[in-house]
Amino acid sequence: MPNALWTNLASLFRARTPLAKVLADLPLFADLTTQQLEEIERIVHLRTYRAGEVIFEAGDAGVAMYVIVAGEVKIVLPDESGEKNRELARLGMGDLFGELALLDASPRSATAIATTATEAAAIARPDWMNLIERRPSIGVRMMLPLSRLLAARLRMANRPPSDSESDDAGEDTV
Amino acid sequence: MNAVEKARRNVWWPIVLLALVVGLVLYLVRGSLSPLVLSAIVAYLLNPLVDIGERHALPRWLTITLLYVVIGGLIVLAIFYLMPLLFDQLHEIQQRLKTLWPLLPGYLDAIVEWVNARIPAFRSFIEEPQLGSRIVNTAQEWLTRTLEHTPALLTKALSNLVVVLSYFVMVPFIAFFLLRDGRQFKRGLIALVPNRYFEATLSVIAGVGESVGRYLRGVLLESLTLGLMATIGLLIIGLKAAIVVGFVAGFMNLIPYLGSIAGVVIGCLVALSTGGNVIGVVIVFAVVQFIDNWFVQPIILSRSVRLHPLVIFLAVVFGGTYGGLLGMVLAVPLSGAFVVTVRTLREGLRPPVYSSASAG
């Protein structure tokens, strides 16, 4: 039965890798079809970091957005002295940071450091721009979730610093 | 100053080392580099078209194959229709020259006589009788030899079949894979980059790719426009061999400034030998150069590099010394690509900005 053979082969190739699973669970990629997600996967750079390794530093020109595939990352804000770091957030598997870099090349506002051995999927702005140029439907389906994400961050940042705890989380726009 | 910052200060030397190693390797394999360079140029030129195809849901391999079919068809058409025309026109010029030459010595002798009559001091220089005919004879011998050998030269170039065939096979082959899998190659290379340079490398590669592609496409498009304008202009003034001259001018324009100069010189020679309109030729190329400088270049090459004439001259000389005619044609686009690369590298590797205003 050639049909059975082909469906078997197709399912073999469609089997989701851990990376695809992590990406598919993100709200940012929620609207994408499996095929479109594969396109995203094709532009992803998988990076591995040792515990304590800096992923990017405040002040660097931001080029890529990161999704944590495994491990843990802390987002810190360097003090004026540059010595003491104020921790803003701790992110785990499936969390996303540096997403502003998808939109422009403004400097990173905080530093990201891997706290354990970490694997992160990086999506670079030039690659992403090129992808949505070639596949506009991907761009359309990502714009709304991306806007929602940024709106949520903005709303958090604009919240009056009434309770001291939320102040830190508010600056989690990396 | 903490350790991270210290490490950052030394960011430049591994890059310089890498550049040196890459440069050395390129120097060692320079002999087999030109098909690669040509393939890369072809890939840069065609990539936007392949992207457009992908936008309309055409697989990359299909778009590339279609493009190859179209380009191959154009080349075959050119060989079948344009080549005989070119040879006819060359032949005609040759014939005209043969009838014109015998008249020249008389003119030259008359000029010498005229000069001698008015400036007696000149006579001591020009003692020999019939100087005019001797000059003309030497020039004629040289020119007829060259012209008679032009078809032979072309056939000789073509008869070096191994080289030509290897180019016709290798360049499309390499370019095909560069076009189809270029992004995968790039991703594989970036995977080797240490984390510290990851983002800088991303932005540099993207910047270089874009500017070099834009530059190469610009140069080619400009040469094409110039060649077309020149051909149309020469056809209007009714010059014999207008297509040949326009074609040569367009091709030579890959070396900046040379297109119009070569066009004027060859065009005037043709006009002189065929009784054509010499002033018309000069006017055509003046107008073409004017349009090129003021309208075509600002539009096509506006956001691209502009090389100093001296740099262009030196690049062409070096290119000619090390790569022959192909080297001369490739020299300027390559120097342009080099300048764009260095410029983008410098932009990409500028020290990070620490400003309190941007934090938060």
Interface residues (C-beta under 8 A of the other chain):
Chain A: R42 I43 H45 L46 R47 Y49 E53 V54 I55 F56 E57 A58 G59 D60 A61 G62 V63 A64 L77 E80 G82 E83 A105 S106 P107 S109 A110 A122 A124 R125 P126 D127 N130 E133 R134 R135 P136 E171
Chain B: N2 V4 E5 D51 E54 R55 R183 Q184 R187 I190 A191 N195 R196 F198 E199 A200 L202 S203 I205 A206 E210 P352 V353 Y354 S355 S356 S358 A359 G360
